[in-house]
Amino acid sequence: MSLDPIKLRQDFPILSEKIYGKPLVYFDNAATTQTPTQVTDVMVEYYNKYNSNIHRGVHYLSNKSTEGAENARIKVQKFINAAHSHEVIFTAGTTESVNLVANSFGECYISEGDEVIVSEMEHHSNIVPWQMLCQRKKASLKVLPFNDNGELMIEKLDELITDRTKILAVNHISNSLGTINPIKEIIDFAHSKNVPVLIDAAQSIQHKKIDVQALDADFLAFSGHKLYGPTGVGVLYGKEKFLNEMPPWQGGGEMIQEVTFEKTTYNELPFKFEAGTPNYIDIIGLGAAIDYVEAIGLDAIDAYEQELLAYATEKFNAIPNLKIYGTAKNKTSVISFLVEGIHFYDMGMLLDQMGIAVRTGTHCTEPVMQHFGIEGTVRASFAFYNTKEEIDALLAGIEKVCKMFGVKHA
């Protein structure tokens, strides 16, 4: 099934906006995707008609909001093919999901002298929580490197994993390089050594079909705002066996079963990990975003975005003095680049004046930049509502900036 980007763009009013009098070209999708009216309309409806705190009321509004939020949990379960809906924990996003595991799993399973493995291409949100855990527990953080194409050197896992390794945390897709990592192969090898795996799916959930049971993932995290949904909401999937053993991370309302001054007992899954009033209307919005993406079809989305990536890569490679960082054979629709003689901030700010939104800097992956000996890049990331004509506009913009700096561009 193919998709029609021109038709789909009509669902996103922001894409019709003008920036400095010029049509918006939005190529910052790896940071945040835009949200269609099919999602915002649902959220506005709940705010205007049904808004009430969930799980703690017997009246109509509370029941209606509770039903909406719990239906969203079931949508997530089906979307990632979790075995049980109670394996779906709602969080504020990928960062909170990883922190939850680092704190709760770490408290339960990690002791002095143990080891945690992350990859060299991780987002800071999948590095820093593990560093904090290792400092607290006097454990060691080990790093799986990648090669200069931006591909993980998974053959190094055999020497990295020891009998003290307690968890491996790795992204499915790199936000700064676009690399699609062979997570099934990584999970299978780690499991052969009895090591559980957390997958950061923040950059894959909007591009690829994910089946946590087929992958045999132990934990998987993603954010709503990368999936055409609202900000401030995300998901932690965890296998029931781990979640049952892990202690709560935060205390408060909803996560308890009974409270006395002598002792508190905790609620069942998933509520044990959802202390306080949840972000229930954004959770409902996330469910609507899943409906929207499934109506288009992830296979169609992936195929079209790969078409955009191939088109852009060919054009970029024809520009002298431009270097792409992240040239893995298996990539998603992200291009990070530098033009010799032009600082990435200058490139980004001048493109912005032309109405073109790209991301500049380290992309919260400073170790990736250190690997290549650079301070940052310009990143263009494409979604299904982008077009080849917009890529041509970006290329024309890059050429214009090159002319300003006297850099050869053709």
C-alpha positions as CSV (number, residue, x, y, z in Angstrom):
1,M,0.0,0.0,0.0
2,S,1.4,3.4,-1.0
3,L,0.7,6.7,0.7
4,D,-0.1,10.2,-0.6
5,P,2.0,12.7,1.3
6,I,0.2,15.7,-0.2
7,K,-3.1,14.4,1.0
8,L,-1.7,13.5,4.4
9,R,-0.1,16.9,4.9
10,Q,-3.7,18.3,5.1
11,D,-4.0,16.6,8.5
12,F,-1.1,18.8,9.8
13,P,-2.1,22.5,9.9
14,I,1.4,23.6,11.0
15,L,2.8,22.4,7.6
16,S,0.9,25.1,5.9
17,E,2.5,27.8,8.1
18,K,5.0,30.3,6.7
19,I,8.3,31.1,8.5
20,Y,9.7,34.5,7.7
21,G,7.3,34.7,4.8
22,K,8.5,31.4,3.3
23,P,6.7,28.0,3.3
24,L,7.8,25.8,6.3
25,V,10.0,22.9,5.4
26,Y,10.0,20.8,8.5
27,F,13.0,18.4,8.7
28,D,13.3,18.1,12.5
29,N,11.2,15.0,12.8
30,A,13.8,13.0,14.8
31,A,13.4,15.6,17.6
32,T,9.6,15.8,17.4
33,T,7.1,14.8,14.8
34,Q,4.1,17.1,14.2
35,T,0.6,16.1,15.4
36,P,-2.4,15.6,13.2
37,T,-5.8,17.1,13.9
38,Q,-7.1,13.6,14.3
39,V,-5.1,13.5,17.5
40,T,-5.6,17.1,18.8
41,D,-9.3,16.9,18.1
42,V,-9.6,13.9,20.4
43,M,-7.6,15.6,23.2
44,V,-9.7,18.8,22.9
45,E,-12.9,16.7,23.1
46,Y,-11.8,15.1,26.3
47,Y,-10.8,18.4,27.9
48,N,-14.0,20.0,26.9
49,K,-16.5,17.1,27.6
50,Y,-15.0,14.4,29.8
51,N,-12.1,15.8,31.8
52,S,-11.8,14.2,35.2
53,N,-9.1,12.4,37.2
54,I,-9.0,8.7,36.3
55,H,-9.2,5.5,38.4
56,R,-10.4,7.3,41.5
57,G,-14.0,8.2,40.8
58,V,-17.4,6.6,40.4
59,H,-19.0,9.3,38.5
60,Y,-19.6,9.5,34.7
61,L,-16.7,11.8,33.8
62,S,-14.1,9.9,35.7
63,N,-15.3,6.6,34.2
64,K,-15.2,8.1,30.7
65,S,-11.7,9.4,31.1
66,T,-10.6,6.1,32.8
67,E,-12.0,4.1,29.9
68,G,-10.2,6.3,27.4
69,A,-6.8,6.0,29.1
70,E,-7.1,2.2,29.6
71,N,-8.2,1.8,26.0
72,A,-5.0,3.6,25.0
73,R,-3.0,1.1,27.1
74,I,-4.6,-1.8,25.1
75,K,-3.8,0.0,21.8
76,V,-0.2,0.2,22.9
77,Q,-0.2,-3.4,23.9
78,K,-1.5,-4.4,20.4
79,F,0.8,-1.9,18.6
80,I,3.9,-3.5,20.0
81,N,2.4,-7.0,20.5
82,A,2.9,-7.2,24.2
83,A,1.6,-10.4,25.9
84,H,-0.3,-8.4,28.5
85,S,-1.7,-4.9,28.8
86,H,-0.3,-4.7,32.3
87,E,3.2,-4.9,30.8
88,V,2.6,-1.4,29.4
89,I,3.6,1.4,31.8
90,F,2.8,5.0,31.0
91,T,5.6,7.5,31.6
92,A,6.5,11.0,30.7
93,G,8.6,9.7,27.8
94,T,11.6,7.6,26.8
95,T,13.9,9.4,29.3
96,E,11.6,8.6,32.3
97,S,11.2,5.1,31.0
98,V,14.9,4.4,31.0
99,N,15.3,6.1,34.4
100,L,12.6,3.9,35.8
101,V,14.4,0.8,34.8
102,A,17.8,2.1,35.8
103,N,16.5,2.9,39.3
104,S,14.1,0.0,39.9
105,F,15.8,-2.8,38.1
106,G,19.1,-1.4,39.3
107,E,17.9,-1.5,42.9
108,C,16.7,-5.0,42.6
109,Y,19.5,-6.7,40.5
110,I,22.7,-4.7,40.5
111,S,25.3,-4.8,43.2
112,E,28.9,-3.6,43.7
113,G,31.2,-5.0,41.0
114,D,28.4,-5.7,38.6
115,E,28.4,-4.4,35.0
116,V,26.0,-2.5,32.7
117,I,26.7,-2.3,28.9
118,V,25.5,0.6,26.7
119,S,26.5,1.4,23.1
120,E,28.7,4.2,22.0
121,M,25.9,5.7,19.9
122,E,23.3,6.0,22.7
123,H,21.3,9.2,23.4
124,H,22.4,10.8,26.7
125,S,19.1,9.5,28.1
126,N,20.3,6.0,27.7
127,I,23.8,6.7,29.1
128,V,23.4,9.1,32.1
129,P,20.8,7.1,34.1
130,W,23.1,4.0,33.9
131,Q,26.2,6.1,34.9
132,M,24.2,7.4,37.9
133,L,23.2,3.9,38.8
134,C,26.8,2.6,38.5
135,Q,28.1,5.4,40.7
136,R,25.5,4.7,43.3
137,K,26.0,0.9,43.3
138,K,29.8,1.0,42.6
139,A,29.2,-1.0,39.4
140,S,31.0,-0.6,36.0
141,L,29.7,0.9,32.8
142,K,31.0,-0.7,29.7
143,V,30.7,0.5,26.1
144,L,29.9,-1.4,22.8
145,P,31.7,0.6,20.1
146,F,30.6,1.4,16.5
147,N,32.7,1.7,13.4
148,D,33.2,4.7,11.2
149,N,30.1,3.9,9.1
150,G,28.1,4.1,12.2
151,E,27.5,0.4,12.6
152,L,27.7,-1.3,16.0
153,M,30.6,-3.7,16.3
154,I,28.4,-6.5,17.8
155,E,31.2,-9.0,17.5
156,K,32.7,-7.2,20.6
157,L,29.8,-8.3,22.7
158,D,31.4,-11.7,23.3
159,E,34.3,-10.1,25.1
160,L,32.3,-7.4,26.8
161,I,29.7,-9.6,28.4
162,T,30.9,-11.4,31.6
163,D,29.2,-13.2,34.4
164,R,28.9,-9.8,36.2
165,T,26.9,-8.2,33.3
166,K,23.4,-7.5,34.5
167,I,21.8,-5.6,31.7
168,L,22.5,-4.3,28.1
169,A,20.8,-1.1,27.0
170,V,20.9,-0.2,23.3
171,N,18.9,1.9,20.8
172,H,17.0,0.4,17.9
173,I,17.8,3.4,15.7
174,S,20.4,6.0,16.3
175,N,19.0,9.5,16.5
176,S,22.1,11.2,15.2
177,L,23.3,8.6,12.6
178,G,20.1,7.0,11.5
179,T,21.6,3.5,11.9
180,I,19.1,0.7,12.3
181,N,20.7,-1.7,14.7
182,P,20.3,-5.5,14.5
183,I,18.4,-5.7,17.8
184,K,17.1,-9.2,17.4
185,E,20.6,-10.5,16.9
186,I,21.8,-8.4,19.9
187,I,19.0,-9.7,22.1
188,D,19.5,-13.3,21.2
189,F,23.2,-13.1,21.9
190,A,22.7,-11.3,25.2
191,H,20.1,-13.9,26.3
192,S,22.5,-16.7,25.5
193,K,24.6,-15.2,28.2
194,N,21.5,-14.7,30.5
195,V,21.7,-10.9,30.2
196,P,18.4,-9.0,29.8
197,V,18.1,-6.1,27.2
198,L,16.5,-2.7,27.2
199,I,15.7,-1.3,23.8
200,D,15.4,2.4,23.3
201,A,12.8,2.6,20.5
202,A,12.3,6.4,20.5
203,Q,13.6,6.6,17.0
204,S,12.1,3.4,15.6
205,I,8.5,3.3,16.9
206,Q,7.4,5.8,14.1
207,H,9.2,4.0,11.3
208,K,9.2,0.2,12.0
209,K,6.8,-2.4,13.1
210,I,7.9,-3.6,16.5
211,D,6.9,-7.0,18.0
212,V,8.3,-7.2,21.5
213,Q,7.4,-10.9,21.8
214,A,9.1,-11.8,18.5
215,L,12.2,-9.7,19.5
216,D,12.0,-11.3,23.0
217,A,12.8,-7.8,24.4
218,D,12.9,-7.5,28.2
219,F,12.3,-3.8,28.2
220,L,11.4,-1.3,25.5
221,A,10.9,2.5,25.8
222,F,9.4,5.1,23.5
223,S,7.9,8.6,23.4
224,G,4.5,9.8,22.1
225,H,5.9,13.0,20.5
226,K,8.1,10.9,18.1
227,L,4.9,9.0,17.1
228,Y,2.8,12.0,15.9
229,G,1.3,12.2,19.4
230,P,1.4,14.6,22.3
231,T,4.5,15.6,24.3
232,G,4.9,14.6,27.9
233,V,3.8,11.0,27.5
234,G,5.7,7.8,26.7
235,V,5.7,4.1,27.4
236,L,7.8,1.5,29.2
237,Y,7.2,-2.0,28.1
238,G,8.6,-4.6,30.5
239,K,8.3,-8.4,30.8
240,E,5.9,-9.3,33.5
241,K,8.5,-11.4,35.4
242,F,10.8,-8.4,35.8
243,L,8.1,-5.9,36.6
244,N,6.7,-8.1,39.3
245,E,10.1,-8.4,41.0
246,M,11.1,-4.7,40.6
247,P,10.2,-2.3,43.4
248,P,8.3,0.9,42.7
249,W,10.4,3.8,41.6
250,Q,8.1,6.6,42.8
251,G,5.7,6.7,45.7
252,G,2.3,8.3,46.0
253,G,-1.4,7.8,45.1
254,E,-2.6,5.0,42.9
255,M,0.6,2.9,43.2
256,I,-0.4,1.6,46.6
257,Q,-2.7,-1.1,47.8
258,E,-2.8,-0.2,51.5
259,V,-1.1,2.4,53.6
260,T,-0.5,2.5,57.3
261,F,2.3,4.2,59.2
262,E,3.8,0.8,59.9
263,K,3.7,-0.6,56.4
264,T,2.6,0.1,52.8
265,T,1.7,-2.6,50.3
266,Y,1.9,-1.9,46.6
267,N,-0.7,-2.0,43.8
268,E,-0.7,-4.6,41.1
269,L,0.8,-4.0,37.6
270,P,0.8,-1.6,35.8
271,F,-0.3,0.8,38.6
272,K,2.7,0.0,40.8
273,F,4.8,2.1,38.5
274,E,2.3,4.9,37.9
275,A,2.3,7.0,41.0
276,G,0.1,10.1,41.2
277,T,-2.4,11.5,38.6
278,P,-1.3,10.2,35.2
279,N,-1.1,12.4,32.1
280,Y,-4.3,10.8,31.1
281,I,-5.5,13.1,28.2
282,D,-2.1,12.9,26.6
283,I,-2.3,9.1,27.1
284,I,-5.6,9.2,25.2
285,G,-3.9,11.3,22.6
286,L,-1.2,8.7,22.2
287,G,-3.9,6.1,21.6
288,A,-5.3,8.3,18.9
289,A,-1.8,8.7,17.3
290,I,-1.5,5.0,17.1
291,D,-4.8,4.8,15.4
292,Y,-3.7,7.4,12.9
293,V,-0.3,5.7,12.1
294,E,-2.0,2.3,11.8
295,A,-4.6,3.7,9.4
296,I,-1.7,4.7,7.1
297,G,0.3,1.6,7.7
298,L,3.9,1.4,9.0
299,D,5.0,-0.7,6.0
300,A,3.8,2.1,3.7
301,I,5.4,4.8,5.9
302,D,8.8,2.9,6.0
303,A,8.8,2.4,2.2
304,Y,8.1,6.0,1.4
305,E,10.6,7.3,4.0
306,Q,13.3,5.0,2.5
307,E,12.5,6.5,-0.9
308,L,13.1,10.0,0.5
309,L,16.3,8.9,2.2
310,A,17.7,7.4,-1.0
311,Y,16.8,10.5,-3.0
312,A,18.3,12.9,-0.5
313,T,21.5,10.8,0.0
314,E,22.2,10.7,-3.7
315,K,21.8,14.5,-3.9
316,F,23.8,15.2,-0.8
317,N,26.7,13.0,-2.0
318,A,26.9,15.1,-5.1
319,I,27.8,18.3,-3.1
320,P,31.5,18.9,-2.8
321,N,32.9,19.6,0.7
322,L,29.8,18.0,2.2
323,K,30.2,14.9,4.4
324,I,27.5,12.7,5.7
325,Y,28.0,11.2,9.2
326,G,26.3,7.8,9.5
327,T,26.6,5.7,6.3
328,A,25.4,2.4,7.6
329,K,23.9,0.0,5.1
330,N,20.7,-0.2,7.1
331,K,19.5,3.3,7.9
332,T,16.3,5.2,8.5
333,S,15.4,8.7,7.1
334,V,18.0,10.7,8.9
335,I,21.0,12.6,7.4
336,S,23.6,14.2,9.6
337,F,26.1,16.3,7.7
338,L,28.7,19.0,7.8
339,V,30.0,21.3,5.0
340,E,33.7,22.0,5.3
341,G,34.3,25.6,6.3
342,I,30.8,26.3,7.6
343,H,29.9,25.8,11.2
344,F,26.7,23.8,11.8
345,Y,25.1,26.6,13.7
346,D,25.6,29.0,10.9
347,M,24.2,26.5,8.4
348,G,21.2,25.9,10.6
349,M,20.4,29.5,11.4
350,L,20.7,30.5,7.7
351,L,18.5,27.7,6.6
352,D,16.0,28.8,9.2
353,Q,15.8,32.2,7.5
354,M,14.7,30.3,4.4
355,G,11.9,28.6,6.3
356,I,13.8,25.3,6.6
357,A,13.9,23.7,10.1
358,V,16.8,21.4,10.8
359,R,18.5,20.4,14.0
360,T,22.0,21.5,14.8
361,G,24.4,20.5,17.6
362,T,25.3,17.2,19.2
363,H,21.8,15.8,19.2
364,C,22.3,14.6,22.8
365,T,24.9,12.2,21.5
366,E,28.2,13.8,22.5
367,P,30.1,10.4,22.5
368,V,29.1,10.1,18.8
369,M,30.6,13.5,18.0
370,Q,33.7,12.5,20.0
371,H,34.1,9.4,17.9
372,F,34.3,11.4,14.8
373,G,36.3,14.3,16.3
374,I,33.7,16.9,15.6
375,E,31.6,19.3,17.7
376,G,28.3,18.7,16.1
377,T,26.4,18.3,12.9
378,V,23.4,19.5,10.9
379,R,20.6,16.9,10.9
380,A,17.8,16.6,8.5
381,S,15.2,14.0,9.4
382,F,12.3,13.1,7.1
383,A,8.7,11.9,7.8
384,F,5.9,10.6,5.6
385,Y,4.5,14.1,5.2
386,N,7.8,15.4,3.6
387,T,8.3,15.5,-0.1
388,K,11.2,15.3,-2.6
389,E,10.4,18.9,-3.5
390,E,11.1,19.9,0.1
391,I,14.4,18.0,-0.1
392,D,15.2,20.0,-3.3
393,A,14.5,23.2,-1.3
394,L,16.9,22.1,1.4
395,L,19.6,21.4,-1.2
396,A,19.0,24.8,-2.8
397,G,19.3,26.3,0.7
398,I,22.6,24.5,1.4
399,E,23.9,25.8,-2.0
400,K,22.9,29.3,-1.1
401,V,24.7,29.1,2.3
402,C,27.8,27.7,0.5
403,K,27.8,30.7,-1.8
404,M,27.6,33.1,1.1
405,F,30.7,31.5,2.6
406,G,32.5,31.1,-0.7
407,V,32.5,27.3,-0.4
408,K,32.4,25.2,-3.6
409,H,29.0,23.6,-3.8
410,A,28.7,22.2,-7.4
